[in-house]
Structure formats: C-alpha cells, structure tokens
Amino acid sequence: MSLGHGRPYLAIPGPSVMPDRVLNAMHRAAPNIYEGALHEMVDGLVPDLKAVAGTRHNVAIFIANGHGAWEAANANMFSRGDKALVLATGRFGEGWADSARRMGVDVEMLNFGKQSTVDPAQLAAALEADRAHEIKAVLVTHVDTATSVRNDIAAVRETIDAAGHPALLAVDCIASLACDEYHMDGWGVDVTVSASQKGLMTPPGLGFVWFSDKAQERCAGADLRTPYWDWGPRAAPQQFYQYFSGTAPTHHLYGLRAALDMIAEEGLPQIWARHATLARAVWAAFEAWGQGAPDIALNIADPALRGHAVTAARLGAPQASALRKWTETQAGVTLGIGLGMAEPNDPAYHGFLRVAHMGHVNAHMTLGALAVMEAGMQALGIPHGPGALEAAATVAAEAVAETAG
Ligand SMILES: *Cc1c(COP(=O)(O)O)cnc(C)c1O
C-alpha cells in the first residue's frame, strides 16, 4: 500500500511549484514574434520585474538558468583580470566565485562556512587592505539555498560605504526574490541576479540581471562582455528582438506574465509575511522533533539569520535520505537533498535534507509536508521528540490571528 497517489508536491528549493495559472498561460499556440500582442506583453513585464526587485533602474532578461544569470552578470561587470571579492556562505556563493574565476576574474574569497552569515568585520578588514581600490565588485548571496542562511545585504552595503570603498555590490537573489524581503535600491545594491524557477513560480529557463545606472557606467568598458550576454540592448531595446538577442522565449514569458500578476495581486509585503510564517512553522516542527533527539537540528541556529523560502536541517545519516525516500514514495512529497553539506559518496551525505516553502505554497502544503515527515519518522523508527505538528499549527494559527482585524 502507498499513500503517494494524488497530486505530487515537489518541496525542493527550486524548481518550485508551478501554479496552474502559470501553466495555463503557457498552454497556447505559438505567437507572432514580429509584431502584435507579444511585444506589448513583454514591454509590460519590465516595470513589474523592476517592482519585484525594488528598483527603478534597469533589467535584462536572459534565456538561462541561475548559472547563466551569474555568468551574464560577470560578463557585464568585469574585464579579464579585474578583481572581485566574493562573500561565500554556502555552495552557491562558492559557485558564483567559481564562475567568475573561470571567466578570468581575479577572485578573492572570504568563506564564512556552512552555518554563518557574512561577518562585517572581516569584510571591513578585506576592504581596508585593498588600499589601491582594486576590488571592482563585492559578490554575495542573499539566501544561500544550500545552507539556508540569509545575509544582511543592507549591512554589507554599510560596511562597504564605511570603508570608503567604491566597490559595486552584486547580490544573488535566486532563492529569495519574491520570498524574502528585498529592496535593491533601498539597500544600495548595484546588481541583482535571479532566475524564474523559484519565488517567481515559472519553469526554469529565464535569468534576470537588474543593474543600476551607476553599475552600467562603471562597467561600460567590461571586456568579458559578448554580444549575446550584453545587458545594454536587452534593457533598452531599439527593436523587439534585442530584448532576447534573437527569438523570444515566448511561452516562458506568458508564464512569467501570469506569475507577476499573481505577485502583484497578493502584494510583496503579504508574500514576505506568508513565507516568514511558513518558515517559522517548519522551524517549530524541527525544534520539537529535536527535543531529546540530538541527531535532529536546523542548520542555522539563530532564527534571525535563516532564509524564509528554504530550511536546511540534519537528521542523522542515513535517516535523512531514508525519510526523503519515504515521503516521496509513500506520501507524494519530494523533499530537497542536503546540498554541499557532504559529497554524495560520503555516508554523511545521507544525514541532511532541505524543506522548501518557496513560491506558490500555502499552509496546507507546508503543514501537510510536516505531517508526512512525522509519519515517515514513525514508520522508519527515526527517534524524534513529540509535539511538532501542534507547534507548527500554532505558528500558523497565531500568525493569522495577529494580522486579522
Ligand atoms: C538555485 C540557485 C542558483 C542556481 O540556479 P540554477 O538555475 O540551478 O543554475 C544559484 N544561486 C542560488 C542562491 C540558488 O538558489
């Protein structure tokens, strides 16, 4: 017997759940790419994309996943041999550093490990040591999806300013955009990178780079820039084909249109509050499960430093992998693997998992995922503390009661 038949729930931190509205918007005949409705629709995406990132500046859309968006940002910011300071707080910070390094950027990395945020004091020291102001940009991940740590981007900007350093600030918001509060202009960010398949609820395939006028000016001579990846024509096209340097990704764009409509209708503050509440419900469950069960713990100890779209936890090896398998086959819920905590051939790899609460997710999905995790722990004999579901339900109930009336 399996209880897995029914609508499956992919609770991994990207790709995330695609709303039926997004899927239905994509289900249509191929449009004319040379004139007509598609052109107007794409013009209309631009202001809404800027609103989601909190910027009045520029946005370029690329046919790419997040790795492609990293590369697009690198190509437009740097010349070969330019220096970048990367602040890594997990696998994705390391990934962006690797991308830049392999493109010919001189990368200096401050690695804060797998359980901490950026330490402003270490950043200040690195900037002060750079007396010649060779560092052209500081690269940082807002929420590292591997560790689920959330960095204080405004504090990074303050540290750069306090050091009197002219470096640009570039932020990877792939896991956090339209999930965690973010204000590109308000926080003094020059370049923001994201992709379609996480908080933006659209299939993987669109990458975005928002850039300030200052970044555009400062990076005008970047010699890693190539015709296809050039952000200039994409952000200010004279002709429609320049938006995408060729054929538009038509159906992804219709899906994105529907997703941006849904985001506008719900409103960013409510979206941020929903993600924060679902995150706290997941944390409450893990705290209860961890009582008297030392194998079970959240990766980031301080709740103030956790992202709101994904939660990384340890459950002991091989219990985490066994539980993932159980929830997928017996209950229709696919949980995330523990990424970058241990290599797949290391037995420790099977001790980590991640629960996503990212994008098109409501209380019944998150509370349901927690309930099947509890069922799986019982079925597999994984020791765990009591009261997790009650604790999670209480978080949901109290959050709604606090905002009612
Ligand atoms: C998902 C993710 C990426 C990589 O995106 P891909 O689409 O898999 O290339 C990069 N950074 C962060 C923070 C992410 O969450």
The ligand as an SDF file (V2000), in Angstrom:
LIG
                    3D

 15 15  0  0  0  0  0  0  0  0999 V2000
   19.1090   27.8070   -7.4760 C   0  0  0  0  0  0  0  0  0  0  0  0
   20.1890   28.7580   -7.1580 C   0  0  0  0  0  0  0  0  0  0  0  0
   21.2480   29.0040   -8.0490 C   0  0  0  0  0  0  0  0  0  0  0  0
   21.4530   28.2240   -9.3070 C   0  0  0  0  0  0  0  0  0  0  0  0
   20.3960   28.2900  -10.1870 O   0  0  0  0  0  0  0  0  0  0  0  0
   20.3340   27.2730  -11.4140 P   0  0  0  0  0  0  0  0  0  0  0  0
   19.0760   27.7030  -12.0980 O   0  0  0  0  0  0  0  0  0  0  0  0
   20.2670   25.9020  -10.8370 O   0  0  0  0  0  0  0  0  0  0  0  0
   21.5230   27.4740  -12.2480 O   0  0  0  0  0  0  0  0  0  0  0  0
   22.1690   29.9600   -7.7170 C   0  0  0  0  0  0  0  0  0  0  0  0
   22.0930   30.6430   -6.5700 N   0  0  0  0  0  0  0  0  0  0  0  0
   21.1020   30.4320   -5.6810 C   0  0  0  0  0  0  0  0  0  0  0  0
   21.0670   31.2030   -4.4000 C   0  0  0  0  0  0  0  0  0  0  0  0
   20.1250   29.4790   -5.9500 C   0  0  0  0  0  0  0  0  0  0  0  0
   19.1520   29.2600   -5.0640 O   0  0  0  0  0  0  0  0  0  0  0  0
  1  2  1  0
  2  3  1  0
  2 14  2  0
  3  4  1  0
  3 10  2  0
  4  5  1  0
  5  6  1  0
  6  7  2  0
  6  8  1  0
  6  9  1  0
 10 11  1  0
 11 12  2  0
 12 13  1  0
 12 14  1  0
 14 15  1  0
M  END
$$$$
